[in-house]
Amino acid sequence: MQQTPFPSPKSIAGAALEGIGLFILLENLDVAATQLNHLLGTTLGEALGSLPTVILAASQVLQACAFDHQRFLPALLQVLISFWPLALVIVGAVLLWKAFAIEVKALRQLTVLPPRYRTCPFRCPPFDV
């Protein structure tokens, strides 16, 4: 097999999708960490003051799940759409995995060893020879 000087299109696309997806995820993580830091930086009284808001929001979510299926399903779809950077990372990882699997298979075909050398990872002959 002839080695190409350029990476395969699958590995280029995989790396690009991984990079974009991780960049967006890390930006979102930075925003979430800033909000959490702001919340934790408050006094205990202020933090407990936001507890009723969280409880009310949780009860509304449960109520929407139980009684209002027509509004719940679009909200669920909106939550799933918000995970699109994670989908980019997953697709990029699959593309990179496939590209590397093809390259590893090609390298294994180039380096065919006799059976007695296949057991040692350092490709040394056995001691009983």
Backbone torsions as a table, in degrees:
resi	resn	phi	psi	omega
1	MET	NA	137.7	-177.4
2	GLN	-89.7	132.3	178.4
3	GLN	-78.1	134.8	176.9
4	THR	-96.7	143.7	-178.5
5	PRO	-74.9	-14.2	-177.5
6	PHE	-110.6	149.2	176.1
7	PRO	-68.0	160.1	-178.7
8	SER	-71.3	155.7	178.8
9	PRO	-61.1	-31.1	178.1
10	LYS	-64.8	-41.0	-179.3
11	SER	-71.8	-33.7	176.9
12	ILE	-66.2	-47.1	179.7
13	ALA	-64.3	-41.2	179.2
14	GLY	-62.1	-44.9	179.6
15	ALA	-65.5	-38.7	178.9
16	ALA	-65.2	-45.4	179.0
17	LEU	-65.0	-39.9	176.9
18	GLU	-60.5	-46.9	-177.3
19	GLY	-63.1	-46.9	-179.6
20	ILE	-65.1	-45.8	-179.0
21	GLY	-63.4	-44.1	178.8
22	LEU	-66.2	-37.2	177.9
23	PHE	-61.2	-46.4	-179.3
24	ILE	-67.4	-41.8	178.3
25	LEU	-62.2	-41.8	-179.6
26	LEU	-69.7	-33.3	174.9
27	GLU	-64.9	-43.0	177.5
28	ASN	-65.5	-36.7	178.3
29	LEU	-66.3	-36.3	178.0
30	ASP	-64.5	-41.4	177.8
31	VAL	-64.4	-43.7	179.8
32	ALA	-65.1	-39.6	179.2
33	ALA	-66.5	-37.0	177.6
34	THR	-65.0	-42.6	178.5
35	GLN	-65.3	-40.4	178.8
36	LEU	-66.4	-40.0	177.7
37	ASN	-63.8	-39.3	177.5
38	HIS	-64.6	-40.7	179.8
39	LEU	-68.0	-43.0	-178.3
40	LEU	-75.4	-20.6	179.0
41	GLY	-78.3	-6.4	179.7
42	THR	-83.9	170.6	177.9
43	THR	-75.4	166.7	-177.9
44	LEU	-62.3	-38.7	179.5
45	GLY	-63.5	-40.5	178.6
46	GLU	-68.7	-38.3	179.0
47	ALA	-66.5	-41.5	177.5
48	LEU	-68.9	-24.7	176.7
49	GLY	-66.5	-28.0	178.7
50	SER	-85.9	-8.4	-179.8
51	LEU	-61.6	-42.9	176.9
52	PRO	-61.4	-32.8	178.0
53	THR	-64.9	-42.2	179.5
54	VAL	-66.3	-41.9	179.6
55	ILE	-64.9	-41.9	178.9
56	LEU	-63.8	-42.2	178.7
57	ALA	-64.5	-40.5	178.6
58	ALA	-64.7	-39.5	179.3
59	SER	-67.4	-35.5	177.5
60	GLN	-67.6	-36.1	177.3
61	VAL	-65.2	-45.6	179.2
62	LEU	-64.0	-38.3	178.1
63	GLN	-65.2	-40.6	178.3
64	ALA	-65.1	-37.7	178.2
65	CYS	-64.6	-40.5	-172.9
66	ALA	-80.1	-40.8	-168.3
67	PHE	-114.3	-29.3	-171.6
68	ASP	-119.2	79.9	-177.2
69	HIS	-68.6	-28.6	-177.8
70	GLN	-69.1	-30.0	177.2
71	ARG	-91.4	-23.9	-177.0
72	PHE	-72.2	-43.2	-177.0
73	LEU	-63.9	-43.5	174.4
74	PRO	-63.2	-34.6	177.4
75	ALA	-66.8	-39.7	176.8
76	LEU	-63.8	-40.4	177.1
77	LEU	-62.7	-39.5	178.6
78	GLN	-64.4	-38.0	177.3
79	VAL	-66.1	-42.9	179.7
80	LEU	-65.6	-35.7	177.5
81	ILE	-66.5	-30.8	180.0
82	SER	-68.6	-12.5	177.6
83	PHE	-92.1	17.9	-176.1
84	TRP	-64.3	-30.9	175.1
85	PRO	-63.8	-34.0	177.4
86	LEU	-66.3	-35.3	176.7
87	ALA	-64.6	-38.0	176.1
88	LEU	-61.2	-42.5	-179.9
89	VAL	-64.6	-41.9	-179.0
90	ILE	-66.1	-45.3	179.5
91	VAL	-64.0	-41.2	177.5
92	GLY	-62.4	-40.3	179.2
93	ALA	-65.3	-39.9	178.4
94	VAL	-64.7	-43.1	179.2
95	LEU	-64.0	-43.0	178.1
96	LEU	-64.3	-40.0	179.8
97	TRP	-62.0	-44.0	179.6
98	LYS	-65.7	-40.1	179.9
99	ALA	-65.3	-43.0	179.4
100	PHE	-69.7	-33.5	178.0
101	ALA	-64.4	-39.2	178.2
102	ILE	-65.8	-41.9	-179.9
103	GLU	-66.4	-40.0	179.7
104	VAL	-66.0	-40.3	178.2
105	LYS	-62.9	-40.1	178.8
106	ALA	-66.6	-39.3	178.5
107	LEU	-67.4	-36.7	177.8
108	ARG	-65.2	-34.5	178.6
109	GLN	-71.2	-28.8	178.8
110	LEU	-73.6	-36.0	-176.2
111	THR	-105.8	80.2	178.1
112	VAL	-91.5	121.3	-178.1
113	LEU	-108.7	152.4	173.1
114	PRO	-63.5	155.8	-175.4
115	PRO	-58.4	-32.0	-176.7
116	ARG	-72.4	-17.2	178.4
117	TYR	-95.6	-4.6	-174.3
118	ARG	-77.2	-15.8	-176.4
119	THR	-83.0	-28.3	-177.1
120	CYS	-93.7	128.2	-179.6
121	PRO	-69.2	-16.9	179.9
122	PHE	-95.1	4.9	177.3
123	ARG	58.9	38.3	178.0
124	CYS	-98.3	153.9	179.5
125	PRO	-72.3	155.5	177.8
126	PRO	-68.3	162.0	-176.1
127	PHE	-73.1	-20.9	-175.4
128	ASP	-86.5	6.8	-179.1
129	VAL	-82.4	NA	NA
